[in-house]
Amino acid sequence: MILQAWRSLQLLYLLEAISLLPCTEALLCYEATASAFRAVSLHNWKWLLLRSMVCNQREGCEETVVFIETGTSKGVLSFKGCSSAFSYPPQISYLVSPPGVSIASYSRVCRSYLCNNLTNLEPFVRLKA
C-alpha cells in the first residue's frame, strides 16, 4: 500500500514537472529556393509556396530575395527556410552601381506560423515608386 502511494506521488511530481517546462513549439516555415534569369520583371515574377518545414527550437522563418538588373538582363535569386538569426522586420536595400548594374535585396526573419510568405516582388515595386 505504501509502495503504491509512493508511485502515485512520483507520478504526480513528474506530471507537475512536465507542466512547468517552457512551452515552446517548433515553428512551421515555408521552404523554397528559386531563381529566374529570363523574362523576369518586377510585375510578373511569382513565387509558388508548395513546401513547408519544421524548424528546430528557437529558429525563425527567413525569406531573402535578390533582384539583379543590368541593361535589359534581369534575374531573381531567392530563399525561404529556417534561420537561427534574431527576428528583424523587412529590410530592403537598393544599390545602383555604374555602369548600369542595379541590385535590390529584401530579407526578414519572423517567428510566427508560415510568416515567410512573400510570393512576388511587391516590396521592390514600392521602393522603385
ZIQUIWO-V202336 format. One line per field, one symbol per residue. ss: DSSP state (A for helix, B for strand, O for the rest). phi: phi as a letter, one per 30 degrees, with the letter a starting at -180 (. if undefined). psi: psi as a letter, one per 20 degrees, with the letter a starting at -180 (. if undefined). Layout:
ss = ???
phi = ???
psi = ???
This chain:
ss = OAAAAAAAAAAAAAAAAAAAOOOOOOOBBBOBBBBBOOOOOOOOOOOOOOOBBBOOOOOBBBBBBBBBBBOOBBBBBBBBBBBOOOOBBBBBBBBBBOOOBBBBBBBBBBOOOOOOOOOOOAAAAAAAO
phi = .dddddddddddddddddddddcbcddcbdbabbbabbhcbdccdbcdccbbbcddeiccccbbbbccbbiccbabbabbldbddddadebcbbbcbdcicbbbbbaabbbbehddcdbbceedddddd
psi = ghgggghggggggghgghhiqpnoqqqpqqpqqqqpjqkprhiipqopnhqrqprrqjqrpqpppppppocipqqppqqqaqqjqqqqrpppqppopqnkppppqpqqprlrolimkpjakhhhghgh.
